[in-house]
Structures are given as C-alpha cells and as structure tokens.
Amino acid sequence: MKRRAFLVGLGTCGCASIAGCGASAPATEENTDGETTTEEATSTPTNNERRLAAFRSYITERNVTVKRLTLNGDKTAVSLRYLSKKSSYQELGGEIGMIAGGFFRQVDTEWDVERLDATVLQDADTPFGTWHANVSWYEQFQAGKLTGDELSLKVLQTLERPK
C-alpha cells in the first residue's frame, strides 16, 4: 500500500549537508590598476533561512513546484503551498510522504519549528487539499514510541479536501 511506503528512507534521517558559510570580514582584492577594493559584506542567513532554503531545494529536486514556503509570524510553523501533478487523493500519499520526510530531515538538523502546514494545489489558484505534519509525532518516532507506519498514517490522516 502506498500509504505504508510513505516515509521511505525516513528511518535513517541523515543530516543534510548544507553549504553556506558566513564571512566575518569583508573580502578584499586588488584590481589590475593596483587599487584595493572591498566587497560589501552580505548578511549571514539565519538558521530558519537556511532550513527553508534546504527544504525548498529538497522538494524542488523531486519535481514538486513550490508556490510559497514561509514561516508563520511566531516562527513555530512552516507554511507550504505547492502544485501537485497527482490527479487523485489516492496518488498523493507518496508525494506527501516525500515532503514530510524532507521536513523531518530539516527538523533533524536543529530546525526549531513545531509543525508543517501544507496546501496542495491543482493549479496556481485552486486548492486540492491540506495536510500537516507535527514535529511531536516525529519526536515520538525517534524515541521508538511510533513506528514508521504509524508516523506515516498520522500525517496521511490529516489530509482534508477543501471545504
């Protein structure tokens, strides 16, 4: 059953390698005229910005079109709106599992959020459904209190059609 296969690879949850280093001093270089120029220092991305970027990259590398990916005002929930190529609710299970697994991988890299709220779109403006994934469920999975199947089902059972 597709629902049961939903979090393939989640058990390992290896930390994703995220490139990005902040420089503590502006870079300088000498041009051909013997003049020294100083580059403006750019701000170092916050942990939330790095996690959002890594999560977006994970999803888009798997051919899912992200329409919006943000943190809510108090930075405890991630909001995702994405365009699905799936045409029925039965087909969404694998896609939801892949996205939830990518979210949980970022949580494993010290992303201090509590929840992912996702809206599946049929086209650019038409919601197809909503679902969510709670970090507390993932923590129960890590502690051995939930199996991978139980975690998968918890997430899949949140799928709702638009009202």
C-alpha positions as CSV (number, residue, x, y, z in Angstrom):
1,M,0.0,0.0,0.0
2,K,1.4,3.4,-1.0
3,R,0.5,4.9,2.4
4,R,2.7,2.3,4.1
5,A,5.7,3.2,1.9
6,F,5.3,6.9,2.6
7,L,8.4,7.6,4.5
8,V,11.0,5.6,2.6
9,G,14.3,6.4,4.0
10,L,13.0,8.4,6.9
11,G,14.4,6.0,9.4
12,T,17.9,7.0,8.6
13,C,17.2,10.7,8.6
14,G,20.8,11.6,7.9
15,C,21.5,15.2,8.3
16,A,21.5,17.0,5.0
17,S,24.8,18.7,4.1
18,I,24.0,22.4,3.8
19,A,26.6,24.6,2.1
20,G,26.9,28.1,3.3
21,C,29.4,29.9,5.4
22,G,29.3,33.5,6.7
23,A,32.4,35.5,6.4
24,S,33.4,37.5,9.5
25,A,35.2,40.2,7.5
26,P,34.6,41.7,4.1
27,A,36.6,40.2,1.2
28,T,39.3,42.4,-0.3
29,E,41.0,42.1,-3.6
30,E,43.5,44.0,-5.7
31,N,42.4,45.0,-9.2
32,T,44.7,45.4,-12.2
33,D,45.3,49.1,-11.5
34,G,46.9,48.3,-8.2
35,E,43.8,49.6,-6.3
36,T,42.4,47.6,-3.4
37,T,38.6,47.2,-3.4
38,T,36.4,45.9,-0.6
39,E,33.3,43.9,-1.2
40,E,30.3,44.8,0.8
41,A,29.6,42.1,3.4
42,T,26.4,40.3,2.9
43,S,24.3,39.2,5.9
44,T,24.7,35.7,7.0
45,P,21.5,33.7,6.6
46,T,19.7,32.7,9.8
47,N,19.1,29.1,10.7
48,N,15.5,29.5,9.6
49,E,16.5,30.9,6.2
50,R,19.0,28.0,5.7
51,R,16.4,25.4,6.7
52,L,13.7,26.9,4.4
53,A,16.2,27.0,1.5
54,A,17.3,23.4,2.1
55,F,13.7,22.2,2.4
56,R,12.7,24.1,-0.8
57,S,15.7,22.6,-2.6
58,Y,14.8,19.1,-1.4
59,I,11.2,19.4,-2.7
60,T,12.1,21.1,-6.0
61,E,14.8,18.5,-6.7
62,R,12.0,15.9,-6.6
63,N,9.9,17.8,-9.3
64,V,7.4,19.5,-7.0
65,T,6.6,23.1,-7.8
66,V,6.8,25.2,-4.6
67,K,4.4,28.2,-4.9
68,R,5.1,29.6,-1.4
69,L,7.2,28.5,1.6
70,T,7.3,30.7,4.7
71,L,7.4,30.7,8.4
72,N,4.5,32.0,10.4
73,G,4.8,35.1,12.5
74,D,6.0,33.4,15.7
75,K,8.3,31.1,13.6
76,T,6.8,27.9,15.0
77,A,5.1,26.7,11.9
78,V,6.2,26.3,8.3
79,S,3.6,27.0,5.6
80,L,4.0,25.3,2.2
81,R,1.8,25.8,-0.9
82,Y,2.8,23.5,-3.7
83,L,1.5,22.4,-7.1
84,S,0.9,18.7,-7.4
85,K,1.0,16.7,-10.6
86,K,-1.2,14.0,-8.9
87,S,-4.8,13.8,-10.1
88,S,-6.4,11.9,-7.2
89,Y,-6.2,11.7,-3.4
90,Q,-5.1,8.1,-3.6
91,E,-2.0,9.2,-5.6
92,L,-1.0,11.9,-3.1
93,G,0.3,9.5,-0.4
94,G,3.8,9.1,-1.8
95,E,4.2,12.8,-2.5
96,I,3.0,13.7,1.0
97,G,5.5,11.2,2.4
98,M,8.4,12.6,0.4
99,I,7.6,16.2,1.5
100,A,7.0,15.3,5.2
101,G,10.2,13.2,5.1
102,G,12.1,16.3,3.8
103,F,10.6,18.4,6.5
104,F,11.6,16.0,9.2
105,R,15.1,15.8,7.9
106,Q,15.4,19.6,8.4
107,V,14.0,19.2,11.9
108,D,16.8,16.7,12.5
109,T,19.3,19.5,11.6
110,E,18.2,21.6,14.5
111,W,15.3,23.5,12.9
112,D,13.3,24.7,15.9
113,V,9.7,24.6,14.5
114,E,6.7,22.7,15.6
115,R,4.7,21.9,12.5
116,L,4.4,21.9,8.7
117,D,1.1,23.1,7.2
118,A,0.8,22.2,3.6
119,T,-1.7,23.2,0.9
120,V,-1.8,21.0,-2.2
121,L,-2.8,23.0,-5.3
122,Q,-4.4,21.6,-8.5
123,D,-3.4,24.7,-10.4
124,A,-1.9,28.0,-9.5
125,D,-5.0,29.1,-7.5
126,T,-7.2,26.1,-6.8
127,P,-6.6,24.2,-3.5
128,F,-6.8,20.4,-3.9
129,G,-6.3,19.6,-0.2
130,T,-4.5,20.4,3.0
131,W,-2.4,18.3,5.4
132,H,0.1,18.8,8.2
133,A,3.0,17.2,10.0
134,N,3.7,17.7,13.7
135,V,7.3,17.6,15.0
136,S,6.0,16.0,18.2
137,W,5.0,12.9,16.1
138,Y,8.5,12.8,14.7
139,E,10.0,13.0,18.2
140,Q,7.8,10.1,19.2
141,F,9.1,8.1,16.2
142,Q,12.7,8.9,17.1
143,A,12.0,7.8,20.7
144,G,10.6,4.5,19.5
145,K,7.1,5.3,20.6
146,L,5.8,5.3,17.0
147,T,6.7,3.0,14.1
148,G,7.4,4.5,10.6
149,D,4.0,3.2,9.5
150,E,2.3,4.9,12.5
151,L,4.0,8.2,11.8
152,S,3.1,7.9,8.1
153,L,-0.6,7.3,9.0
154,K,-0.7,10.2,11.4
155,V,0.4,12.5,8.7
156,L,-1.8,11.0,6.0
157,Q,-4.9,11.1,8.2
158,T,-4.6,14.9,8.3
159,L,-5.3,15.2,4.6
160,E,-8.5,17.1,4.0
161,R,-10.4,18.3,1.0
162,P,-11.1,22.0,0.7
163,K,-14.4,23.0,2.1
